[in-house]
Amino acid sequence: MAVAARTSPPSPTQETPGVAGVRLDPAAARMSRGPLRPEVLSPVRSRLTGAMVRQGFRAFDAAALGVALVLSIAVSHAGPAELWPCALGAMLAFAILPSLGAYTYAPEERVWQALARAGAGAGLAILAVLMVNALIPATHEATPSWSVATLAAVMATHAGGLACVRRWRRAGRLTPNILVVGATENAQRLIETALRTREVAVLGLFDDRSDRIPATIHGVPVLGDTSALLQHRILPYVDRIVLTVNAAGPARTAELIERLHVLPNELCLFLDAEDPESRSSTLSWLARSTLSVDGAKARDGRLLTKRAQDLAMGLLLLVAALPVMAVIAVLVRLDSPGPILFRQRRHGFNNEEILVWKFRSMRTDATDDIGARQVILNDDRVTRVGRFIRCTSLDELPQLINVLQGRMSLVGPRPHPVGMKTAGQDSHRLVAEYAWRHRMKPGITGWAQINGSRGPVHTGEEVRRRVELDVDYIERQSFWFDLYILAMTLPRLLGDGEAVR
């Protein structure tokens, strides 16, 4: 079974290899980038969606309008009778701005256009307040100061918002990255629209006829066949894989879906748009013209909630654990020579390779960086302190730092070492759906762990059971489910003294 590559992912400043991990010479590397690739490739876990940005900027607008209202009160010394029209105007401005498209920030848009929409929203609210003042003269005391403060606040927040969006687009954090499978007419239309609007980045194409088609399509490079796609190092940076095969080949489509469903990336089937004239926005057009057939389909609200949960609880847990971590650090240092912390490359979200931190629990000369030999009962590599911290899972406490960095979550599939072996075989080869567990950030604890699947997996059946539980969690994940798993972790951990850890 073809699986994702086990080599380290390219850094944002490196050029991505071509086919099957072969590094290109500098001239060929520049050609392989294509006209749509961002300056920096950022992993999918750090991507911001349009909905996230809109909601965030709306929150900033609400705060700015509130500050403007408070300032107007302080300047004018207005009482409740003079204040209510301004409060009503602030709420009106908050409601009007989205209807005017003030949070669109299109890539080709000029600064004055974005600021004009924001100014229009604030201006309409100010006009409404002036009309109220004309009808009820006793309410005009706070209006001049409120009008100036509101207009200045809205213009300032939207100027800052536009600057942030442009910076995020240059950093590749806001523009969705896609790969296209099938060098067809549909692929050409998709790329043409992306080139016009710049709202998605087509990083490359893959086609099993790569030896019979042009090296590029509208400048976007053909990076190889589907076998090369399964092994390509660019996958952790790809939001979705779009199949643009012709509708006349359902058997070929089914075959491609079967081959590519092992990847953690979202897999979409491109559908012919009924109205080509309506393709004014790649994002909306692509959303209407694709059907998701496989892969992670997390909602923005759930992602934001989970990240907020990780930051709040992770910070509290880290502060509470600092004294314990300090004691463990001293004991590890006194018990055996070597570093206090152990770093290991493990698989994160979308097969991204991340560095995971742990307290060192083994002798330095017996350290296993790739997980080729999993821990067994009474393992002679484990130190005296290491045996205790592994049994209590205290060796995992430094991973709270990974959580705050955004590489891990408090709850999720446990990250396995890159190159981990089970019974002498690569663990990922034992289960076809192994990579599905990478459709979410890995966690310090998880559904599998509280159901008895902790520590090493020594048989193919244990690997299969771990994957089943992890995929079940990904499909059911919610805020309350995470709280339940966190609450059950400690009693399950203390009640299972026989598990090898």
C-alpha positions as CSV (number, residue, x, y, z in Angstrom):
1,M,0.0,0.0,0.0
2,A,1.3,3.4,-0.9
3,V,1.5,5.8,2.0
4,A,2.6,9.3,2.8
5,A,6.4,9.9,2.7
6,R,8.4,9.6,5.9
7,T,10.9,12.2,5.1
8,S,10.9,15.6,6.9
9,P,8.6,18.2,5.4
10,P,10.2,21.2,3.7
11,S,10.7,24.3,5.7
12,P,8.8,27.4,4.5
13,T,11.9,28.7,2.8
14,Q,12.8,25.5,1.0
15,E,11.7,24.5,-2.4
16,T,9.3,21.6,-2.6
17,P,10.7,18.6,-4.4
18,G,9.2,17.4,-7.7
19,V,8.1,13.8,-8.2
20,A,8.5,11.2,-5.5
21,G,10.9,13.3,-3.3
22,V,13.5,14.0,-6.0
23,R,15.0,17.4,-5.4
24,L,15.0,19.8,-8.3
25,D,17.9,22.0,-9.4
26,P,17.3,25.7,-8.6
27,A,16.0,26.6,-12.1
28,A,13.6,23.7,-12.2
29,A,12.5,24.4,-8.6
30,R,11.5,28.0,-9.6
31,M,9.4,26.6,-12.5
32,S,7.8,24.0,-10.1
33,R,6.4,26.7,-7.9
34,G,3.9,27.9,-10.4
35,P,2.1,31.4,-10.4
36,L,-0.3,30.6,-7.6
37,R,2.0,29.2,-4.9
38,P,2.3,31.7,-1.9
39,E,5.6,33.1,-0.8
40,V,5.6,30.8,2.3
41,L,4.0,27.4,2.6
42,S,2.2,27.2,6.0
43,P,0.8,23.9,7.4
44,V,-2.9,23.4,7.2
45,R,-3.2,23.5,11.1
46,S,-2.2,27.2,11.0
47,R,-4.6,28.1,8.2
48,L,-7.2,30.8,8.7
49,T,-10.6,30.5,7.0
50,G,-12.6,33.4,5.7
51,A,-15.3,32.7,8.3
52,M,-12.8,32.8,11.1
53,V,-11.4,36.2,9.9
54,R,-14.8,37.7,9.4
55,Q,-16.0,36.7,12.9
56,G,-12.7,38.0,14.4
57,F,-12.9,41.3,12.7
58,R,-16.6,41.7,13.6
59,A,-15.6,41.2,17.3
60,F,-12.9,43.9,16.9
61,D,-15.5,46.2,15.4
62,A,-17.9,45.6,18.3
63,A,-15.1,46.5,20.7
64,A,-14.1,49.6,18.7
65,L,-17.7,50.8,18.6
66,G,-18.0,50.3,22.3
67,V,-14.8,52.3,23.0
68,A,-16.1,55.1,20.7
69,L,-19.4,55.2,22.7
70,V,-17.5,55.4,26.1
71,L,-15.2,58.1,24.8
72,S,-18.2,60.2,23.6
73,I,-19.8,59.9,27.0
74,A,-16.5,61.0,28.7
75,V,-16.1,64.0,26.3
76,S,-19.7,65.3,26.3
77,H,-20.7,64.3,29.9
78,A,-24.0,63.2,28.3
79,G,-26.7,61.6,30.4
80,P,-28.9,58.6,29.5
81,A,-31.5,60.8,27.7
82,E,-28.8,62.1,25.3
83,L,-27.0,58.8,25.0
84,W,-29.6,56.4,23.7
85,P,-29.5,57.6,20.0
86,C,-25.7,57.0,20.0
87,A,-26.0,53.5,21.5
88,L,-28.7,52.8,18.8
89,G,-26.3,54.1,16.2
90,A,-23.5,51.9,17.3
91,M,-25.7,48.8,17.1
92,L,-26.9,50.0,13.6
93,A,-23.3,50.4,12.4
94,F,-22.5,46.9,13.7
95,A,-25.5,45.5,11.7
96,I,-24.8,47.6,8.5
97,L,-21.1,46.8,8.0
98,P,-21.6,43.1,7.0
99,S,-24.4,43.9,4.6
100,L,-22.1,46.3,2.7
101,G,-19.4,43.6,2.3
102,A,-17.1,45.4,4.7
103,Y,-15.3,42.1,5.7
104,T,-14.8,40.8,2.2
105,Y,-11.2,42.1,1.6
106,A,-10.9,40.6,-1.9
107,P,-7.3,40.0,-3.1
108,E,-7.5,42.4,-6.1
109,E,-9.3,45.1,-4.1
110,R,-7.6,48.5,-3.5
111,V,-7.2,50.0,-0.1
112,W,-9.6,52.9,-0.8
113,Q,-12.3,50.5,-1.9
114,A,-12.2,48.5,1.4
115,L,-12.1,51.7,3.5
116,A,-14.9,53.3,1.5
117,R,-17.3,50.4,2.4
118,A,-16.3,50.7,6.1
119,G,-16.8,54.5,6.0
120,A,-20.1,54.1,4.3
121,G,-21.3,51.7,7.0
122,A,-20.3,54.1,9.8
123,G,-21.7,57.1,7.8
124,L,-25.1,55.5,7.4
125,A,-25.3,54.9,11.2
126,I,-24.2,58.5,11.9
127,L,-26.8,59.8,9.4
128,A,-29.5,57.8,11.3
129,V,-28.5,59.4,14.6
130,L,-28.6,62.9,13.0
131,M,-32.1,62.2,11.8
132,V,-33.1,61.2,15.3
133,N,-31.6,64.4,16.6
134,A,-33.6,66.4,14.1
135,L,-36.8,64.8,15.3
136,I,-35.9,64.9,19.0
137,P,-33.6,67.9,19.6
138,A,-33.0,67.1,23.2
139,T,-30.8,64.1,22.3
140,H,-28.0,65.9,20.4
141,E,-25.4,66.5,23.2
142,A,-23.3,63.4,22.6
143,T,-23.7,63.2,18.8
144,P,-20.7,65.3,17.6
145,S,-18.1,63.5,19.7
146,W,-19.7,60.1,19.1
147,S,-19.8,60.7,15.3
148,V,-16.1,61.5,15.2
149,A,-15.1,58.7,17.5
150,T,-17.2,56.1,15.6
151,L,-15.9,57.1,12.2
152,A,-12.3,57.1,13.4
153,A,-12.7,53.7,15.2
154,V,-14.3,51.9,12.2
155,M,-11.8,53.3,9.7
156,A,-8.9,52.3,12.0
157,T,-10.1,48.8,12.6
158,H,-10.7,48.2,8.9
159,A,-7.3,49.6,7.9
160,G,-5.7,47.3,10.4
161,G,-7.8,44.4,9.2
162,L,-6.9,44.9,5.6
163,A,-3.2,45.1,6.6
164,C,-3.5,41.8,8.5
165,V,-5.3,40.1,5.6
166,R,-2.7,41.1,3.1
167,R,0.1,39.9,5.5
168,W,-1.7,36.6,6.0
169,R,-2.2,36.1,2.3
170,R,1.5,36.7,1.7
171,A,2.3,34.2,4.4
172,G,0.0,31.6,2.8
173,R,-2.2,31.4,5.9
174,L,-5.4,32.7,4.5
175,T,-5.5,31.4,0.9
176,P,-6.6,27.7,0.7
177,N,-4.0,25.5,-1.0
178,I,-5.3,22.8,-3.3
179,L,-3.8,20.1,-5.5
180,V,-5.6,19.0,-8.7
181,V,-5.8,15.4,-9.9
182,G,-6.5,15.1,-13.6
183,A,-5.2,17.5,-16.3
184,T,-8.6,18.0,-17.9
185,E,-10.7,20.9,-19.2
186,N,-12.2,21.2,-15.8
187,A,-8.7,21.6,-14.3
188,Q,-8.0,24.4,-16.9
189,R,-11.2,26.2,-15.9
190,L,-10.4,25.9,-12.2
191,I,-6.9,27.3,-12.7
192,E,-8.1,30.1,-15.0
193,T,-10.6,31.2,-12.3
194,A,-7.9,30.9,-9.5
195,L,-5.5,33.0,-11.6
196,R,-8.2,35.7,-12.0
197,T,-9.4,35.9,-8.4
198,R,-6.3,34.7,-6.5
199,E,-8.7,33.3,-3.8
200,V,-7.3,29.8,-3.9
201,A,-3.7,28.6,-4.6
202,V,-3.4,25.6,-7.0
203,L,0.0,24.3,-6.0
204,G,0.3,21.6,-8.6
205,L,-1.4,18.9,-10.8
206,F,-1.0,15.2,-10.8
207,D,-2.1,12.9,-13.7
208,D,-1.2,9.3,-14.5
209,R,-0.5,10.5,-18.1
210,S,2.2,12.9,-16.9
211,D,4.5,11.7,-19.6
212,R,2.0,12.6,-22.3
213,I,0.8,16.0,-21.1
214,P,2.5,19.5,-20.9
215,A,4.9,20.2,-18.0
216,T,2.6,23.0,-16.9
217,I,-1.0,24.1,-17.4
218,H,-1.4,27.9,-17.3
219,G,1.9,27.9,-15.4
220,V,0.9,25.4,-12.7
221,P,3.3,22.5,-12.7
222,V,2.4,18.9,-13.3
223,L,4.3,17.2,-10.4
224,G,3.8,13.6,-11.4
225,D,1.3,10.7,-11.3
226,T,-1.0,9.6,-8.5
227,S,1.7,7.4,-7.0
228,A,3.9,10.5,-6.7
229,L,1.0,12.3,-5.0
230,L,0.7,9.6,-2.3
231,Q,4.4,10.2,-1.4
232,H,4.7,13.9,-1.9
233,R,6.1,16.1,0.8
234,I,3.7,19.0,0.0
235,L,0.7,17.2,1.4
236,P,0.8,18.7,5.0
237,Y,0.4,22.1,3.3
238,V,-2.6,21.1,1.2
239,D,-6.2,21.9,2.4
240,R,-7.9,19.8,-0.2
241,I,-7.3,17.5,-3.2
242,V,-9.7,18.1,-6.1
243,L,-10.4,15.4,-8.6
244,T,-11.1,17.1,-12.0
245,V,-11.7,13.9,-14.0
246,N,-14.2,13.9,-16.8
247,A,-17.8,13.0,-16.0
248,A,-17.6,10.3,-18.8
249,G,-15.3,8.1,-16.7
250,P,-17.1,7.0,-13.5
251,A,-15.0,3.9,-13.3
252,R,-11.8,5.9,-13.4
253,T,-13.2,8.3,-10.8
254,A,-14.1,5.4,-8.4
255,E,-10.6,4.0,-8.9
256,L,-8.9,7.3,-8.0
257,I,-11.1,7.8,-4.9
258,E,-10.2,4.3,-3.8
259,R,-6.5,5.0,-4.2
260,L,-6.5,8.5,-2.6
261,H,-8.8,7.8,0.3
262,V,-5.9,6.7,2.4
263,L,-4.7,10.3,2.6
264,P,-5.7,12.5,5.6
265,N,-6.4,15.5,3.2
266,E,-10.0,16.3,2.3
267,L,-10.8,14.8,-1.1
268,C,-13.3,16.5,-3.4
269,L,-14.8,15.7,-6.7
270,F,-15.1,18.6,-9.2
271,L,-18.5,19.0,-10.8
272,D,-19.2,20.9,-14.0
273,A,-20.6,24.3,-13.2
274,E,-24.0,24.9,-14.9
275,D,-23.5,28.6,-15.2
276,P,-19.9,29.5,-16.1
277,E,-20.8,33.2,-16.0
278,S,-21.4,32.9,-12.2
279,R,-17.8,32.0,-11.4
280,S,-17.0,35.4,-10.1
281,S,-15.5,34.1,-6.9
282,T,-13.2,31.0,-6.8
283,L,-14.1,30.2,-3.2
284,S,-17.9,30.2,-3.7
285,W,-17.6,28.7,-7.1
286,L,-15.3,25.9,-5.9
287,A,-17.6,25.3,-2.9
288,R,-20.6,24.9,-5.3
289,S,-18.7,23.0,-7.9
290,T,-17.1,20.3,-5.6
291,L,-18.5,17.4,-3.7
292,S,-16.5,16.3,-0.7
293,V,-16.1,12.5,-0.8
294,D,-13.6,11.9,1.9
295,G,-11.3,13.5,4.5
296,A,-11.5,15.9,7.4
297,K,-14.5,18.3,7.2
298,A,-14.1,20.2,10.5
299,R,-16.4,23.2,11.0
300,D,-14.8,26.7,11.7
301,G,-16.8,27.1,14.9
302,R,-15.6,23.8,16.3
303,L,-12.0,24.5,15.4
304,L,-12.2,27.9,17.2
305,T,-13.8,26.3,20.2
306,K,-11.3,23.6,20.4
307,R,-8.4,26.0,20.0
308,A,-9.8,28.3,22.7
309,Q,-10.2,25.2,25.0
310,D,-6.6,24.2,24.3
311,L,-5.2,27.6,25.1
312,A,-7.3,28.3,28.3
313,M,-7.0,24.8,29.8
314,G,-3.5,24.2,28.5
315,L,-2.2,27.4,30.1
316,L,-3.9,26.6,33.5
317,L,-2.5,23.0,33.5
318,L,1.0,24.2,32.6
319,V,1.0,26.7,35.4
320,A,-0.3,24.1,37.8
321,A,2.2,21.5,36.6
322,L,5.3,23.7,36.7
323,P,6.4,22.7,40.3
324,V,6.0,19.0,39.5
325,M,7.9,19.5,36.2
326,A,10.7,21.2,38.1
327,V,11.0,18.2,40.5
328,I,10.9,15.7,37.6
329,A,13.6,17.7,35.7
330,V,15.9,17.5,38.8
331,L,15.3,13.8,39.3
332,V,15.9,13.0,35.6
333,R,19.2,14.9,35.7
334,L,20.4,13.1,38.9
335,D,19.2,9.7,37.8
336,S,21.2,9.3,34.6
337,P,23.5,11.4,32.3
338,G,22.0,13.1,29.4
339,P,19.4,15.8,28.5
340,I,16.3,16.3,30.7
341,L,14.0,16.5,27.7
342,F,13.6,14.1,24.8
343,R,12.5,15.4,21.4
344,Q,11.0,13.0,18.8
345,R,9.5,13.5,15.3
346,R,5.9,12.4,15.2
347,H,3.1,12.7,12.8
348,G,0.7,15.6,13.4
349,F,-2.3,17.0,11.6
350,N,-2.4,16.1,7.8
351,N,0.7,14.0,8.1
352,E,2.8,17.0,9.1
353,E,5.9,16.0,11.0
354,I,6.2,17.8,14.4
355,L,8.7,17.8,17.2
356,V,7.0,16.4,20.4
357,W,8.6,17.0,23.8
358,K,8.8,14.5,26.7
359,F,10.8,14.1,29.8
360,R,13.7,11.6,29.0
361,S,12.8,8.2,30.4
362,M,15.5,6.1,28.8
363,R,19.3,5.9,28.9
364,T,20.8,8.3,26.4
365,D,22.7,5.5,24.6
366,A,19.5,3.5,24.1
367,T,17.3,6.4,22.8
368,D,15.0,5.4,19.9
369,D,14.4,8.5,17.8
370,I,12.1,6.8,15.3
371,G,10.1,4.3,17.4
372,A,11.6,1.3,15.7
373,R,11.6,-0.7,18.9
374,Q,8.5,-0.1,21.1
375,V,8.7,-0.3,24.9
376,I,8.0,-3.7,26.5
377,L,7.5,-4.9,30.1
378,N,10.6,-4.4,32.2
379,D,12.4,-2.8,29.3
380,D,16.1,-2.5,30.2
381,R,16.4,0.8,28.3
382,V,14.1,2.6,30.8
383,T,15.8,4.4,33.8
384,R,14.6,4.1,37.4
385,V,13.0,7.6,37.3
386,G,11.8,6.9,33.7
387,R,9.9,3.8,34.9
388,F,7.9,6.0,37.4
389,I,7.2,8.9,35.1
390,R,6.1,6.5,32.3
391,C,3.9,4.6,34.6
392,T,2.2,7.8,35.7
393,S,2.4,9.5,32.3
394,L,4.2,12.4,33.9
395,D,6.8,12.2,31.1
396,E,4.1,13.7,28.8
397,L,3.8,17.0,30.7
398,P,6.1,18.9,28.4
399,Q,3.6,18.3,25.6
400,L,1.5,21.1,27.2
401,I,4.0,23.4,25.5
402,N,3.2,21.6,22.2
403,V,-0.5,22.4,22.8
404,L,0.2,26.1,23.4
405,Q,2.3,26.2,20.2
406,G,-0.7,24.9,18.3
407,R,1.0,21.7,17.1
408,M,-1.1,19.5,19.4
409,S,-4.4,19.5,21.3
410,L,-5.3,18.4,24.8
411,V,-7.5,15.7,23.4
412,G,-6.9,13.9,20.1
413,P,-5.2,10.8,18.6
414,R,-1.9,10.2,20.3
415,P,1.0,11.2,17.9
416,H,3.0,8.2,16.8
417,P,6.7,8.4,16.0
418,V,7.6,8.7,12.4
419,G,8.9,5.3,11.3
420,M,7.2,3.5,14.2
421,K,7.3,-0.3,13.7
422,T,4.9,-3.0,15.0
423,A,6.1,-6.6,15.0
424,G,9.0,-5.6,12.7
425,Q,6.7,-3.9,10.2
426,D,6.0,-0.3,9.5
427,S,2.8,0.4,11.6
428,H,1.2,2.4,8.9
429,R,1.3,-0.5,6.5
430,L,-0.8,-2.7,8.8
431,V,-4.0,-0.7,8.5
432,A,-5.2,0.9,5.2
433,E,-6.9,3.8,7.0
434,Y,-3.9,4.5,9.3
435,A,-3.5,8.1,8.0
436,W,-7.1,8.9,8.9
437,R,-6.0,9.4,12.5
438,H,-4.1,12.4,11.2
439,R,-7.3,14.3,10.2
440,M,-7.1,16.1,13.5
441,K,-4.3,17.5,15.6
442,P,-2.8,14.8,17.9
443,G,-3.6,15.0,21.6
444,I,-2.0,14.4,25.0
445,T,-4.9,12.1,25.8
446,G,-7.7,10.7,23.7
447,W,-10.7,8.4,23.2
448,A,-8.4,5.5,22.5
449,Q,-6.4,6.1,25.7
450,I,-9.4,6.1,28.1
451,N,-10.6,2.9,26.3
452,G,-7.5,1.0,27.1
453,S,-5.4,1.6,24.0
454,R,-2.4,3.2,25.6
455,G,1.3,3.0,25.2
456,P,2.9,0.7,22.6
457,V,1.0,-1.4,20.1
458,H,2.7,-4.8,19.5
459,T,0.3,-6.5,17.0
460,G,-1.6,-5.6,13.9
461,E,-4.8,-6.0,15.8
462,E,-3.7,-3.5,18.4
463,V,-2.9,-1.0,15.7
464,R,-6.3,-1.6,14.0
465,R,-8.1,-1.1,17.4
466,R,-6.2,2.2,18.0
467,V,-7.0,3.5,14.5
468,E,-10.7,2.6,15.0
469,L,-11.0,4.5,18.3
470,D,-9.1,7.5,16.9
471,V,-11.3,7.8,13.8
472,D,-14.4,7.3,16.0
473,Y,-13.3,10.3,18.1
474,I,-12.6,12.5,15.1
475,E,-16.2,11.8,13.8
476,R,-17.7,12.5,17.2
477,Q,-15.5,15.3,18.5
478,S,-17.2,18.1,20.4
479,F,-16.4,20.5,23.3
480,W,-18.4,18.3,25.8
481,F,-16.9,15.1,24.5
482,D,-13.4,16.5,25.1
483,L,-14.3,17.5,28.6
484,Y,-15.5,14.0,29.3
485,I,-12.3,12.5,28.0
486,L,-10.2,14.9,30.1
487,A,-12.2,14.0,33.2
488,M,-11.9,10.3,32.6
489,T,-8.1,10.3,31.8
490,L,-6.8,10.4,35.4
491,P,-9.1,7.7,36.9
492,R,-8.5,5.4,33.9
493,L,-4.8,6.0,34.1
494,L,-4.7,5.3,37.9
495,G,-6.9,2.3,37.5
496,D,-4.8,0.5,34.9
497,G,-1.5,-0.4,36.5
498,E,-0.9,-3.3,34.1
499,A,-0.5,-1.3,30.9
500,V,3.0,-1.1,29.5
501,R,4.1,2.5,29.2
